[in-house]
Amino acid sequence: MRTTTATKTSASKYACWPKAACAAAIPRSPWASCCPFRPTNAPFFAMASPFQSPLPMPTSQHIHAYRYRLEVESPLYIGDSKAKTLSPYSDYLHDDSGRYLLLLDHRKLETRLQENPQALQTYLQRIAQLSTPNEKGQPPFQLSTFIREELKCEPHSLSYRKLHNQGISPEKRQQLKPTIKTAGQPYLPGSSLKGAFRTAMLYHWLIDSPGGKGCMRKAIEQIERNYQQIEAFHKLEQKKKEEKYLPPEEYKRFMQLKNQQKQLKRDLRQYILSEEKLFGKTNDKHFPPDSQHLHISDSHQVDAARYLGAFPQERIRLAPRGEQASKQDEKAIPLPCEALLPGTPLQGQLSLRYGKIRSKALAYCQTGRPEDLLRVVRQFSLACINQEIQSLEQASQMPDPQKRDQLLHFYRELQRRSLQGDCFLRLGQGKTYFDNSLGLALLNFDQEEKGPGHQAFLKLRKVLFRTSLEAECFPVTRTVILNQQAQVQPPGWVSLHLQRV
C-alpha cells in the first residue's frame, strides 16, 4: 500500500528528529484506534481494518509471518452482541420446501405494507395478538401466509438471502441468533483465535515449564487455604441456624469469615490466571506484555449463501435431572443460530515479533517453525478432547444414550487425527468450562492419580459451582448443535494449519 501524501509530508518534516521524538510527533493514522491487532506505533501498511479483507502483514528479520488456514469441523457460531435476534414474525420464514430459510428485506416489506394500509393494520393486529392466547379455532400467525394473502406476492420476492435450514421446525417459531458478519458476510474475528492461542500457551507453560509448575503449586496451596476458610464459615453458619446462638469468640470468627467470603471466592476465580508471570505486566509502558507481540488478523469473509446455515441447538445432560443440580444447569433452552457449515475454509494472517519476546518459556515463538506453535496448541486441544471422552464414557446414566454415542464418535475421531499430527481448536459458543479456562491444568498437573492438583480442582469446583466432591460428571450439561439428520455435534471445532510467508 502506498503511503499517503500527508503521511510522507509528516515523516519528512520530522526526519532529523530523534527516533523517539519523531514517533511521538508524527500524527497517528485515523485507523490506529480501531485496529485490533496493530501496535500504535506500527507503520500504516501494517494495518488491516476489521471491515475488509486483511492486508498482508510486513515481514522483516524481527517478524515471523504466517498464513493461518482453518477448516470448520463442526458448526461454528460466534455471536454478535450488536446484531438483532431474528424473529419468525418479521425477519425470516421457511420456503415451501423447508430446506431454506428466507431472510426478509425490510425495505421491500415496508414498501409493500405502505402500499396496502389495510394489510398493515391487519399485520399490527396479528402481532399484538401474539402476547395473548389464541381464540378457539384461530390459526397461529404465519408470516408466509400473511404475505401471500394480504400482500398478494410470493415470500421469496421479499427476501435478500437464503440460509441452509439444518432442522429448524416452522411450527416452533423460534428466534434465530445471527453470527458475526461484516458487510453481510461472515468471518472469524482475530481476537477469538488469539484468545484460543493464549489459553493454549498458558496451559503449556503451567504443565511443562519450571516457572509454570511453581505457579501451579502456589495456586494449589492458595486454593486449599481459601477452601478451608470458606468451609469454616459454612459450618459456623449452619451451627448458628441450628442453635440460634454462637459463643462470642465463635461469633466474632463467623463475622470475620462472612466479610471475607466475596474476596475469598474472587481469589479462587483468579487462582490460576497468572498471565503476567508468563506474558508480563499489561501496565508496563516500557516493556509491554509478550502477548501483544502476537498479531492475528480477522479472517477473510466467506460467502454466506454457500457456507452459512441455520441450526437448532439443544442442551443435553450427562446425568439424570436432579443429580448435581445447580443454578448453572437450569438455563433456558438455547435458541437456534446461524453457524458456518462444516467444511468452511477460513484464512488470515498471523505474525510474531519474536525480537521483542522476553519470556524464556515462549522460546518456541522465536524459532519461526510453524510446527512449534502447532505443538503447543495441539497439547491443549488434545487435553480438552481427552477430558470430553472421559466425561462421556463415565456418563453411563445419560438420559439419551444415542446422543452420547454420537458425541463419543465425534471426539474419538478428533483424538485419532490429533494423535496423527492434526491440530484442532475450539472457538465460539458452546465451549465447556475446560475449553475456556485452565481448569485442565489442575487435573493434569499430578503425576499420580488423584493427587494434590486433582483434589484442589474438586474443592474449587465445589465452591464455584456448588458441585459435590464425589460428583463424576462436570459440567453436567453440554450445548450441542443438531444437523438435518437430527445427529448432535459439539459446536465450534476447527482444524488449524500454519504456513510461513
C-alpha positions as CSV (number, residue, x, y, z in Angstrom):
1,M,0.0,0.0,0.0
2,R,1.3,3.4,-0.9
3,T,1.8,5.9,1.9
4,T,-0.5,8.9,1.6
5,T,0.9,12.4,0.8
6,A,0.0,13.7,4.3
7,T,1.9,10.9,5.9
8,K,5.0,11.4,3.7
9,T,5.0,15.1,4.5
10,S,4.8,14.5,8.2
11,A,7.6,12.0,8.1
12,S,10.0,14.2,6.1
13,K,9.2,17.2,8.4
14,Y,10.5,15.3,11.4
15,A,13.2,13.3,9.7
16,C,16.1,15.0,11.6
17,W,14.5,14.5,15.0
18,P,15.5,11.7,17.4
19,K,13.7,8.5,16.8
20,A,11.6,8.6,20.0
21,A,10.5,12.2,19.5
22,C,9.7,11.6,15.8
23,A,7.5,8.6,16.7
24,A,5.6,10.8,19.2
25,A,5.3,13.8,16.9
26,I,4.1,12.1,13.6
27,P,0.3,12.3,13.5
28,R,-1.3,8.9,14.1
29,S,-3.4,7.3,11.4
30,P,-7.1,7.7,12.0
31,W,-7.3,3.9,11.8
32,A,-5.0,3.5,14.8
33,S,-7.7,3.5,17.5
34,C,-9.8,0.8,15.8
35,C,-7.3,-1.6,14.5
36,P,-7.5,-4.8,16.7
37,F,-4.0,-6.2,16.2
38,R,-1.7,-3.4,15.1
39,P,0.6,-1.6,17.6
40,T,0.0,2.1,17.8
41,N,3.5,2.9,16.5
42,A,3.4,0.4,13.6
43,P,3.5,1.8,10.1
44,F,0.2,2.3,8.3
45,F,0.8,-0.5,5.9
46,A,0.7,-3.0,8.8
47,M,-2.9,-2.1,9.4
48,A,-5.9,-4.2,8.4
49,S,-9.4,-3.0,9.0
50,P,-11.9,-5.4,10.6
51,F,-14.3,-4.3,8.0
52,Q,-12.4,-5.6,4.9
53,S,-10.1,-8.4,3.9
54,P,-6.9,-8.2,5.9
55,L,-3.9,-6.8,4.3
56,P,-0.6,-8.7,4.1
57,M,1.5,-8.2,7.2
58,P,5.0,-6.8,7.0
59,T,7.9,-9.2,7.1
60,S,11.4,-8.4,8.4
61,Q,14.2,-10.0,10.3
62,H,12.3,-9.4,13.6
63,I,8.9,-10.7,12.5
64,H,7.8,-14.3,11.8
65,A,4.8,-14.0,9.4
66,Y,2.4,-16.9,8.9
67,R,-0.7,-17.6,6.9
68,Y,-3.3,-19.4,9.0
69,R,-5.9,-21.7,7.4
70,L,-8.8,-23.1,9.3
71,E,-11.4,-25.7,8.2
72,V,-14.7,-25.9,10.2
73,E,-15.1,-29.5,11.6
74,S,-18.4,-28.8,13.4
75,P,-20.8,-25.9,13.0
76,L,-19.1,-22.7,14.2
77,Y,-21.2,-19.9,15.8
78,I,-19.6,-16.7,17.0
79,G,-22.3,-14.4,18.4
80,D,-22.6,-10.7,17.5
81,S,-23.7,-8.7,20.6
82,K,-24.6,-5.7,18.3
83,A,-26.8,-7.7,16.0
84,K,-30.6,-8.1,16.5
85,T,-32.0,-11.5,17.0
86,L,-34.1,-12.6,14.0
87,S,-37.8,-13.0,14.6
88,P,-40.0,-15.5,12.7
89,Y,-42.7,-12.8,12.6
90,S,-40.7,-10.1,10.8
91,D,-37.2,-11.3,9.8
92,Y,-37.3,-14.8,8.4
93,L,-39.6,-17.6,7.2
94,H,-39.3,-21.1,5.7
95,D,-39.5,-21.6,2.0
96,D,-42.0,-24.1,0.6
97,S,-39.5,-27.0,0.5
98,G,-38.4,-26.4,4.1
99,R,-34.7,-26.7,3.0
100,Y,-34.1,-23.0,3.3
101,L,-34.9,-20.0,5.5
102,L,-35.7,-16.8,3.6
103,L,-34.3,-13.7,5.2
104,L,-36.6,-10.8,4.5
105,D,-35.6,-7.4,3.1
106,H,-37.3,-4.9,5.5
107,R,-37.3,-2.2,2.9
108,K,-39.2,-4.3,0.4
109,L,-41.6,-5.5,3.1
110,E,-42.2,-1.9,4.4
111,T,-42.9,-0.7,0.8
112,R,-45.5,-3.4,0.3
113,L,-47.2,-2.6,3.6
114,Q,-47.3,1.1,2.8
115,E,-48.9,0.4,-0.5
116,N,-51.6,-1.6,1.4
117,P,-52.7,0.2,4.6
118,Q,-55.3,-2.4,5.3
119,A,-52.7,-5.1,5.3
120,L,-50.5,-3.0,7.6
121,Q,-53.4,-2.7,10.0
122,T,-54.0,-6.5,9.9
123,Y,-50.3,-7.2,10.4
124,L,-50.2,-4.9,13.5
125,Q,-53.3,-6.6,15.0
126,R,-51.9,-10.1,14.5
127,I,-48.6,-9.1,16.0
128,A,-50.4,-7.6,19.0
129,Q,-52.4,-10.8,19.5
130,L,-49.2,-12.8,19.9
131,S,-49.0,-11.8,23.5
132,T,-52.5,-13.2,24.2
133,P,-53.8,-16.7,23.9
134,N,-55.3,-17.6,20.5
135,E,-59.0,-17.7,20.3
136,K,-60.5,-21.1,19.8
137,G,-60.3,-22.1,16.2
138,Q,-58.0,-19.2,15.2
139,P,-54.8,-20.4,13.4
140,P,-51.4,-19.2,14.6
141,F,-49.9,-16.3,12.8
142,Q,-47.8,-17.5,9.8
143,L,-45.7,-14.8,8.1
144,S,-45.7,-16.6,4.8
145,T,-49.5,-16.9,4.7
146,F,-49.9,-13.3,5.5
147,I,-47.5,-12.2,2.7
148,R,-49.4,-14.4,0.2
149,E,-53.0,-13.5,1.3
150,E,-52.6,-9.9,2.3
151,L,-49.7,-8.6,0.2
152,K,-50.5,-10.7,-2.8
153,C,-46.9,-11.8,-3.5
154,E,-44.6,-14.7,-3.0
155,P,-42.3,-14.6,0.1
156,H,-39.1,-15.1,-2.0
157,S,-39.8,-11.8,-3.8
158,L,-39.3,-10.0,-0.5
159,S,-36.1,-11.9,0.6
160,Y,-32.5,-11.0,0.2
161,R,-30.8,-14.2,1.2
162,K,-31.4,-17.9,1.7
163,L,-30.0,-19.9,4.6
164,H,-29.5,-23.7,4.5
165,N,-32.0,-25.0,7.0
166,Q,-30.4,-27.7,9.1
167,G,-33.5,-28.8,11.0
168,I,-35.3,-25.7,12.4
169,S,-39.0,-26.5,12.6
170,P,-41.6,-23.9,11.3
171,E,-44.1,-25.0,14.0
172,K,-41.8,-23.9,16.8
173,R,-41.4,-20.3,15.5
174,Q,-38.2,-19.6,17.4
175,Q,-36.0,-16.6,17.3
176,L,-32.7,-17.0,15.4
177,K,-29.3,-15.8,16.7
178,P,-27.2,-14.3,13.9
179,T,-23.4,-15.0,13.7
180,I,-20.9,-12.1,13.4
181,K,-20.6,-10.6,9.9
182,T,-19.2,-7.6,8.1
183,A,-20.9,-6.2,5.0
184,G,-23.3,-9.1,5.3
185,Q,-20.7,-11.8,5.1
186,P,-19.5,-14.0,8.0
187,Y,-15.9,-14.0,9.2
188,L,-13.8,-15.1,12.1
189,P,-12.6,-12.3,14.4
190,G,-8.8,-12.4,15.0
191,S,-9.5,-11.8,18.7
192,S,-11.3,-15.2,19.0
193,L,-8.4,-17.0,17.6
194,K,-5.8,-15.1,19.6
195,G,-7.7,-15.9,22.8
196,A,-7.5,-19.6,22.0
197,F,-3.8,-19.3,21.4
198,R,-3.2,-17.5,24.7
199,T,-5.1,-20.2,26.6
200,A,-3.0,-22.9,24.9
201,M,0.2,-21.1,25.7
202,L,-0.7,-20.7,29.3
203,Y,-1.7,-24.3,29.6
204,H,1.7,-25.4,28.1
205,W,3.5,-23.1,30.5
206,L,1.7,-24.4,33.6
207,I,2.2,-28.0,32.7
208,D,5.6,-28.1,31.1
209,S,7.8,-25.3,32.4
210,P,9.5,-24.9,35.8
211,G,8.1,-21.4,36.3
212,G,4.6,-22.6,35.5
213,K,4.8,-25.6,37.7
214,G,5.9,-23.4,40.6
215,C,2.8,-21.2,40.0
216,M,0.7,-24.3,40.0
217,R,2.0,-25.4,43.4
218,K,1.3,-22.0,44.9
219,A,-2.2,-22.0,43.3
220,I,-2.9,-25.4,44.9
221,E,-1.8,-24.1,48.3
222,Q,-3.9,-21.0,47.9
223,I,-7.0,-23.0,46.9
224,E,-6.6,-25.2,50.0
225,R,-6.3,-22.2,52.3
226,N,-9.3,-20.4,50.8
227,Y,-11.3,-23.6,50.8
228,Q,-10.7,-24.2,54.5
229,Q,-11.8,-20.7,55.4
230,I,-15.0,-21.0,53.3
231,E,-15.8,-24.4,54.8
232,A,-15.3,-23.0,58.3
233,F,-17.7,-20.2,57.6
234,H,-20.4,-22.7,56.3
235,K,-20.0,-24.8,59.4
236,L,-20.4,-21.8,61.7
237,E,-23.4,-20.6,59.6
238,Q,-25.1,-24.0,59.9
239,K,-24.4,-24.1,63.7
240,K,-25.9,-20.6,64.0
241,K,-29.1,-21.6,62.2
242,E,-29.5,-24.8,64.3
243,E,-28.7,-23.4,67.7
244,K,-29.8,-19.8,67.2
245,Y,-26.7,-18.7,69.2
246,L,-22.9,-18.6,68.9
247,P,-20.4,-18.0,71.7
248,P,-18.7,-14.6,71.5
249,E,-15.4,-16.0,70.1
250,E,-17.2,-18.1,67.5
251,Y,-19.5,-15.2,66.6
252,K,-16.5,-12.9,66.1
253,R,-14.9,-15.5,63.9
254,F,-18.1,-16.0,62.0
255,M,-18.4,-12.3,61.2
256,Q,-14.8,-12.1,60.1
257,L,-15.2,-15.0,57.7
258,K,-18.6,-13.6,56.4
259,N,-16.9,-10.4,55.5
260,Q,-14.2,-12.3,53.6
261,Q,-16.4,-14.5,51.6
262,K,-16.7,-12.4,48.4
263,Q,-12.9,-11.8,48.4
264,L,-12.1,-15.5,49.0
265,K,-14.3,-16.6,46.1
266,R,-13.0,-13.8,43.9
267,D,-9.5,-15.0,44.6
268,L,-10.5,-18.6,43.7
269,R,-11.9,-17.5,40.3
270,Q,-8.5,-15.9,39.6
271,Y,-6.5,-18.7,41.3
272,I,-4.5,-19.8,38.2
273,L,-4.7,-16.8,35.8
274,S,-1.1,-15.8,36.4
275,E,-0.8,-14.4,32.9
276,E,1.5,-11.7,34.0
277,K,4.1,-14.2,35.1
278,L,4.3,-15.6,31.6
279,F,3.5,-12.7,29.3
280,G,4.5,-9.7,31.5
281,K,2.5,-6.9,33.1
282,T,-0.2,-5.1,31.0
283,N,0.5,-1.7,32.5
284,D,4.3,-1.7,31.8
285,K,4.8,1.2,29.4
286,H,8.4,0.3,28.6
287,F,8.0,-3.5,28.2
288,P,4.5,-4.4,27.0
289,P,3.4,-8.0,27.7
290,D,4.7,-10.6,25.3
291,S,1.2,-11.5,24.2
292,Q,1.0,-8.1,22.5
293,H,3.6,-9.3,20.0
294,L,1.3,-11.9,18.7
295,H,-0.9,-10.4,16.0
296,I,-3.8,-12.3,14.4
297,S,-5.9,-10.7,11.7
298,D,-9.6,-11.3,11.1
299,S,-10.2,-14.0,8.6
300,H,-11.3,-13.2,5.0
301,Q,-15.0,-13.0,4.6
302,V,-16.7,-16.1,3.3
303,D,-19.8,-16.4,1.1
304,A,-22.9,-16.5,3.3
305,A,-25.1,-18.1,0.6
306,R,-22.6,-21.0,0.3
307,Y,-21.2,-21.5,3.8
308,L,-23.9,-20.3,6.3
309,G,-26.6,-22.4,7.7
310,A,-29.3,-22.2,10.4
311,F,-29.0,-24.8,13.1
312,P,-31.2,-25.8,16.1
313,Q,-29.4,-26.1,19.4
314,E,-30.1,-28.3,22.4
315,R,-28.8,-28.6,25.9
316,I,-28.3,-32.2,27.0
317,R,-27.4,-33.7,30.4
318,L,-24.8,-36.2,31.2
319,A,-26.6,-37.3,34.3
320,P,-30.3,-37.6,35.2
321,R,-32.0,-34.4,36.2
322,G,-31.8,-33.7,39.9
323,E,-28.3,-35.1,40.3
324,Q,-25.7,-32.3,40.9
325,A,-28.4,-29.7,40.4
326,S,-27.1,-26.1,40.3
327,K,-28.3,-22.8,39.0
328,Q,-25.9,-23.1,36.1
329,D,-27.7,-26.2,35.0
330,E,-31.2,-24.8,34.9
331,K,-30.8,-22.4,32.0
332,A,-33.3,-21.7,29.2
333,I,-33.3,-23.8,26.1
334,P,-30.7,-22.3,23.7
335,L,-32.1,-20.6,20.6
336,P,-31.3,-21.7,17.1
337,C,-28.4,-19.9,15.5
338,E,-26.6,-19.1,12.3
339,A,-23.4,-21.1,12.0
340,L,-20.7,-21.8,9.5
341,L,-21.2,-25.2,7.9
342,P,-18.6,-28.0,8.3
343,G,-16.0,-27.7,5.6
344,T,-16.0,-23.9,5.5
345,P,-12.4,-22.6,4.8
346,L,-11.2,-19.6,6.8
347,Q,-7.9,-17.8,6.1
348,G,-6.0,-14.9,7.6
349,Q,-2.6,-13.6,8.7
350,L,-0.6,-14.3,11.9
351,S,2.7,-12.6,12.9
352,L,5.1,-12.8,15.9
353,R,7.5,-10.0,16.7
354,Y,10.0,-12.6,18.0
355,G,12.7,-10.0,18.7
356,K,10.5,-8.4,21.3
357,I,9.6,-11.5,23.3
358,R,11.4,-11.7,26.6
359,S,10.0,-14.8,28.4
360,K,12.2,-17.8,28.1
361,A,9.1,-20.0,28.4
362,L,8.0,-18.7,25.0
363,A,11.1,-19.8,23.2
364,Y,9.1,-21.8,20.7
365,C,7.7,-18.4,19.4
366,Q,11.3,-17.4,18.3
367,T,12.1,-20.4,16.1
368,G,9.9,-19.4,13.1
369,R,8.8,-23.1,12.7
370,P,5.0,-23.4,12.4
371,E,5.2,-26.9,13.9
372,D,6.5,-25.5,17.2
373,L,3.4,-23.3,17.6
374,L,1.1,-26.1,16.5
375,R,2.6,-28.5,19.0
376,V,1.6,-26.1,21.9
377,V,-1.9,-25.7,20.6
378,R,-2.3,-29.4,19.9
379,Q,-1.2,-30.2,23.5
380,F,-4.1,-28.2,25.0
381,S,-6.8,-29.2,22.4
382,L,-5.9,-32.9,22.9
383,A,-6.2,-32.5,26.6
384,C,-9.7,-31.0,26.1
385,I,-10.7,-33.8,23.7
386,N,-9.4,-36.5,26.2
387,Q,-11.4,-34.8,29.0
388,E,-14.6,-34.9,27.0
389,I,-14.1,-38.5,26.1
390,Q,-13.6,-39.4,29.7
391,S,-16.7,-37.4,30.8
392,L,-18.9,-39.1,28.2
393,E,-17.6,-42.6,29.0
394,Q,-18.4,-42.0,32.7
395,A,-21.9,-40.8,31.8
396,S,-23.4,-44.3,31.8
397,Q,-26.7,-42.9,33.2
398,M,-27.1,-40.3,30.4
399,P,-30.8,-39.9,29.6
400,D,-30.2,-40.2,25.8
401,P,-27.5,-42.8,25.1
402,Q,-27.8,-42.4,21.4
403,K,-26.6,-38.8,21.6
404,R,-23.8,-39.9,23.9
405,D,-22.6,-42.3,21.3
406,Q,-22.7,-39.7,18.6
407,L,-20.6,-37.3,20.7
408,L,-18.1,-40.1,21.6
409,H,-17.7,-41.0,17.9
410,F,-17.0,-37.3,17.0
411,Y,-14.4,-36.9,19.8
412,R,-12.7,-40.2,19.2
413,E,-12.2,-39.3,15.5
414,L,-10.7,-35.9,16.6
415,Q,-8.5,-37.8,19.1
416,R,-7.3,-40.2,16.4
417,R,-6.5,-37.4,13.9
418,S,-4.8,-35.3,16.7
419,L,-2.5,-38.2,17.6
420,Q,-1.6,-38.5,14.0
421,G,-0.5,-34.8,13.9
422,D,-3.6,-32.8,13.1
423,C,-4.2,-29.7,15.2
424,F,-7.6,-28.6,16.4
425,L,-9.1,-25.6,18.3
426,R,-12.5,-24.9,19.7
427,L,-13.9,-21.4,19.1
428,G,-17.1,-19.5,19.6
429,Q,-20.2,-20.6,21.6
430,G,-20.7,-24.0,23.1
431,K,-17.3,-24.4,24.8
432,T,-17.3,-26.1,28.2
433,Y,-15.6,-24.9,31.3
434,F,-12.4,-26.8,30.3
435,D,-12.3,-25.4,26.8
436,N,-12.4,-21.8,28.1
437,S,-10.3,-22.0,31.3
438,L,-7.2,-23.5,32.7
439,G,-9.1,-26.0,35.0
440,L,-7.5,-28.8,33.0
441,A,-4.1,-27.7,34.2
442,L,-5.1,-28.6,37.7
443,L,-6.5,-32.0,36.7
444,N,-3.4,-32.9,34.6
445,F,-0.8,-31.5,36.9
446,D,-0.3,-34.6,39.0
447,Q,1.9,-37.5,38.1
448,E,0.0,-39.7,40.4
449,E,-3.8,-40.4,40.1
450,K,-6.0,-38.0,42.1
451,G,-3.0,-36.1,43.6
452,P,-3.0,-32.5,45.0
453,G,-4.0,-30.9,41.8
454,H,-7.0,-33.1,41.3
455,Q,-8.1,-32.5,44.9
456,A,-7.6,-28.8,44.5
457,F,-9.8,-28.9,41.4
458,L,-12.6,-30.7,43.2
459,K,-12.6,-28.1,46.0
460,L,-12.5,-25.2,43.6
461,R,-15.4,-26.8,41.7
462,K,-17.4,-27.2,44.9
463,V,-17.0,-23.6,45.9
464,L,-17.6,-22.0,42.5
465,F,-20.3,-24.4,41.0
466,R,-21.8,-25.9,44.2
467,T,-20.9,-29.4,43.0
468,S,-20.2,-32.2,45.5
469,L,-16.6,-33.5,45.9
470,E,-17.8,-37.0,44.9
471,A,-19.6,-36.0,41.6
472,E,-18.0,-37.5,38.5
473,C,-19.8,-35.5,35.7
474,F,-18.7,-31.9,35.3
475,P,-20.0,-29.9,33.7
476,V,-23.2,-31.8,33.9
477,T,-24.7,-30.2,30.7
478,R,-23.5,-29.7,27.2
479,T,-24.7,-27.4,24.4
480,V,-24.9,-29.3,21.1
481,I,-26.0,-28.5,17.6
482,L,-28.3,-30.7,15.6
483,N,-28.0,-31.3,11.8
484,Q,-30.6,-32.3,9.3
485,Q,-30.3,-35.9,10.3
486,A,-31.0,-34.9,13.9
487,Q,-27.5,-36.0,14.8
488,V,-25.7,-34.0,17.5
489,Q,-22.3,-32.4,17.3
490,P,-20.4,-30.2,19.8
491,P,-20.1,-26.7,18.1
492,G,-17.0,-24.8,17.3
493,W,-14.3,-27.3,16.4
494,V,-11.9,-26.3,13.6
495,S,-8.7,-27.7,12.3
496,L,-5.7,-25.4,12.2
497,H,-2.8,-25.1,9.6
498,L,0.0,-22.6,9.6
499,Q,2.4,-21.7,6.8
500,R,5.3,-19.4,6.7
501,V,5.1,-16.5,4.3
